[in-house]
Amino acid sequence: MNILWTDEALDDLEEILVYYHSEAGPLTAEAVHSRIVAEIEALRVFPERIRASTRIPGARELVVRRLPYVAFVKVTDDSVIVLNVVHTAREFPSRR
């Protein structure tokens, strides 16, 4: 199973890492990066184990353990597509 990241998800991850780098330092930023990526990579084996999203039709939500983030993914026959990585306090998707 392939893991594919959308540009939006990569932007989300970059914003998260910039925040941790400036607020807590490079070691913390690297630890956060490693945890998020590892949790998403673990979906290769059994992506259906995560809950269906109530916020994005057709997507699933991965709650990143020990961090306040949710990764929204779409599962296809041969890929897991990472759509967004969002802080749990953020209203997502925004209601505009």
C-alpha positions as protocol buffer text, in pm:
chain_id: "A"
residue {
  index: 1
  type: MET
  ca { x: 0 y: 0 z: 0 }
}
residue {
  index: 2
  type: ASN
  ca { x: 143 y: 338 z: -104 }
}
residue {
  index: 3
  type: ILE
  ca { x: 133 y: 647 z: 116 }
}
residue {
  index: 4
  type: LEU
  ca { x: 69 y: 964 z: -86 }
}
residue {
  index: 5
  type: TRP
  ca { x: 72 y: 1314 z: 61 }
}
residue {
  index: 6
  type: THR
  ca { x: -130 y: 1598 z: -90 }
}
residue {
  index: 7
  type: ASP
  ca { x: 34 y: 1939 z: -113 }
}
residue {
  index: 8
  type: GLU
  ca { x: -211 y: 2061 z: 149 }
}
residue {
  index: 9
  type: ALA
  ca { x: -108 y: 1786 z: 393 }
}
residue {
  index: 10
  type: LEU
  ca { x: 260 y: 1862 z: 335 }
}
residue {
  index: 11
  type: ASP
  ca { x: 189 y: 2231 z: 403 }
}
residue {
  index: 12
  type: ASP
  ca { x: 8 y: 2134 z: 724 }
}
residue {
  index: 13
  type: LEU
  ca { x: 305 y: 1923 z: 835 }
}
residue {
  index: 14
  type: GLU
  ca { x: 550 y: 2201 z: 756 }
}
residue {
  index: 15
  type: GLU
  ca { x: 347 y: 2452 z: 961 }
}
residue {
  index: 16
  type: ILE
  ca { x: 341 y: 2210 z: 1255 }
}
residue {
  index: 17
  type: LEU
  ca { x: 717 y: 2158 z: 1238 }
}
residue {
  index: 18
  type: VAL
  ca { x: 792 y: 2531 z: 1208 }
}
residue {
  index: 19
  type: TYR
  ca { x: 580 y: 2592 z: 1518 }
}
residue {
  index: 20
  type: TYR
  ca { x: 755 y: 2323 z: 1726 }
}
residue {
  index: 21
  type: HIS
  ca { x: 1097 y: 2430 z: 1602 }
}
residue {
  index: 22
  type: SER
  ca { x: 1039 y: 2790 z: 1711 }
}
residue {
  index: 23
  type: GLU
  ca { x: 857 y: 2709 z: 2037 }
}
residue {
  index: 24
  type: ALA
  ca { x: 1039 y: 2400 z: 2163 }
}
residue {
  index: 25
  type: GLY
  ca { x: 1349 y: 2353 z: 1949 }
}
residue {
  index: 26
  type: PRO
  ca { x: 1473 y: 2127 z: 1671 }
}
residue {
  index: 27
  type: LEU
  ca { x: 1481 y: 1806 z: 1873 }
}
residue {
  index: 28
  type: THR
  ca { x: 1115 y: 1839 z: 1966 }
}
residue {
  index: 29
  type: ALA
  ca { x: 1023 y: 1930 z: 1609 }
}
residue {
  index: 30
  type: GLU
  ca { x: 1201 y: 1617 z: 1484 }
}
residue {
  index: 31
  type: ALA
  ca { x: 1027 y: 1400 z: 1745 }
}
residue {
  index: 32
  type: VAL
  ca { x: 686 y: 1538 z: 1642 }
}
residue {
  index: 33
  type: HIS
  ca { x: 769 y: 1483 z: 1274 }
}
residue {
  index: 34
  type: SER
  ca { x: 880 y: 1125 z: 1340 }
}
residue {
  index: 35
  type: ARG
  ca { x: 565 y: 1041 z: 1538 }
}
residue {
  index: 36
  type: ILE
  ca { x: 323 y: 1185 z: 1281 }
}
residue {
  index: 37
  type: VAL
  ca { x: 497 y: 1015 z: 988 }
}
residue {
  index: 38
  type: ALA
  ca { x: 531 y: 683 z: 1174 }
}
residue {
  index: 39
  type: GLU
  ca { x: 161 y: 678 z: 1264 }
}
residue {
  index: 40
  type: ILE
  ca { x: 67 y: 744 z: 902 }
}
residue {
  index: 41
  type: GLU
  ca { x: 318 y: 490 z: 768 }
}
residue {
  index: 42
  type: ALA
  ca { x: 166 y: 228 z: 1000 }
}
residue {
  index: 43
  type: LEU
  ca { x: -155 y: 254 z: 798 }
}
residue {
  index: 44
  type: ARG
  ca { x: 13 y: 58 z: 516 }
}
residue {
  index: 45
  type: VAL
  ca { x: -77 y: -268 z: 689 }
}
residue {
  index: 46
  type: PHE
  ca { x: -442 y: -212 z: 778 }
}
residue {
  index: 47
  type: PRO
  ca { x: -573 y: 136 z: 691 }
}
residue {
  index: 48
  type: GLU
  ca { x: -935 y: 46 z: 760 }
}
residue {
  index: 49
  type: ARG
  ca { x: -857 y: 23 z: 1131 }
}
residue {
  index: 50
  type: ILE
  ca { x: -913 y: 396 z: 1175 }
}
residue {
  index: 51
  type: ARG
  ca { x: -1255 y: 551 z: 1207 }
}
residue {
  index: 52
  type: ALA
  ca { x: -1459 y: 692 z: 922 }
}
residue {
  index: 53
  type: SER
  ca { x: -1464 y: 1070 z: 928 }
}
residue {
  index: 54
  type: THR
  ca { x: -1779 y: 1251 z: 1027 }
}
residue {
  index: 55
  type: ARG
  ca { x: -1627 y: 1574 z: 895 }
}
residue {
  index: 56
  type: ILE
  ca { x: -1506 y: 1478 z: 546 }
}
residue {
  index: 57
  type: PRO
  ca { x: -1723 y: 1238 z: 346 }
}
residue {
  index: 58
  type: GLY
  ca { x: -1528 y: 936 z: 221 }
}
residue {
  index: 59
  type: ALA
  ca { x: -1227 y: 1006 z: 444 }
}
residue {
  index: 60
  type: ARG
  ca { x: -1094 y: 844 z: 760 }
}
residue {
  index: 61
  type: GLU
  ca { x: -944 y: 1007 z: 1070 }
}
residue {
  index: 62
  type: LEU
  ca { x: -621 y: 897 z: 1234 }
}
residue {
  index: 63
  type: VAL
  ca { x: -573 y: 1037 z: 1583 }
}
residue {
  index: 64
  type: VAL
  ca { x: -198 y: 1075 z: 1632 }
}
residue {
  index: 65
  type: ARG
  ca { x: -111 y: 916 z: 1967 }
}
residue {
  index: 66
  type: ARG
  ca { x: 30 y: 1147 z: 2235 }
}
residue {
  index: 67
  type: LEU
  ca { x: -2 y: 1453 z: 2009 }
}
residue {
  index: 68
  type: PRO
  ca { x: -296 y: 1688 z: 1953 }
}
residue {
  index: 69
  type: TYR
  ca { x: -328 y: 1610 z: 1581 }
}
residue {
  index: 70
  type: VAL
  ca { x: -566 y: 1427 z: 1351 }
}
residue {
  index: 71
  type: ALA
  ca { x: -463 y: 1312 z: 1005 }
}
residue {
  index: 72
  type: PHE
  ca { x: -742 y: 1295 z: 750 }
}
residue {
  index: 73
  type: VAL
  ca { x: -680 y: 1024 z: 491 }
}
residue {
  index: 74
  type: LYS
  ca { x: -858 y: 868 z: 199 }
}
residue {
  index: 75
  type: VAL
  ca { x: -808 y: 495 z: 146 }
}
residue {
  index: 76
  type: THR
  ca { x: -814 y: 355 z: -207 }
}
residue {
  index: 77
  type: ASP
  ca { x: -747 y: 1 z: -329 }
}
residue {
  index: 78
  type: ASP
  ca { x: -371 y: 56 z: -340 }
}
residue {
  index: 79
  type: SER
  ca { x: -301 y: 384 z: -157 }
}
residue {
  index: 80
  type: VAL
  ca { x: -352 y: 586 z: 154 }
}
residue {
  index: 81
  type: ILE
  ca { x: -378 y: 952 z: 56 }
}
residue {
  index: 82
  type: VAL
  ca { x: -301 y: 1199 z: 335 }
}
residue {
  index: 83
  type: LEU
  ca { x: -538 y: 1492 z: 289 }
}
residue {
  index: 84
  type: ASN
  ca { x: -465 y: 1708 z: 595 }
}
residue {
  index: 85
  type: VAL
  ca { x: -295 y: 1704 z: 934 }
}
residue {
  index: 86
  type: VAL
  ca { x: -492 y: 1923 z: 1174 }
}
residue {
  index: 87
  type: HIS
  ca { x: -460 y: 2032 z: 1537 }
}
residue {
  index: 88
  type: THR
  ca { x: -750 y: 1894 z: 1740 }
}
residue {
  index: 89
  type: ALA
  ca { x: -843 y: 2242 z: 1866 }
}
residue {
  index: 90
  type: ARG
  ca { x: -890 y: 2369 z: 1511 }
}
residue {
  index: 91
  type: GLU
  ca { x: -1237 y: 2382 z: 1359 }
}
residue {
  index: 92
  type: PHE
  ca { x: -1195 y: 2164 z: 1055 }
}
residue {
  index: 93
  type: PRO
  ca { x: -1316 y: 2196 z: 797 }
}
residue {
  index: 94
  type: SER
  ca { x: -1387 y: 2560 z: 863 }
}
residue {
  index: 95
  type: ARG
  ca { x: -1750 y: 2668 z: 843 }
}
residue {
  index: 96
  type: ARG
  ca { x: -1744 y: 2962 z: 607 }
}
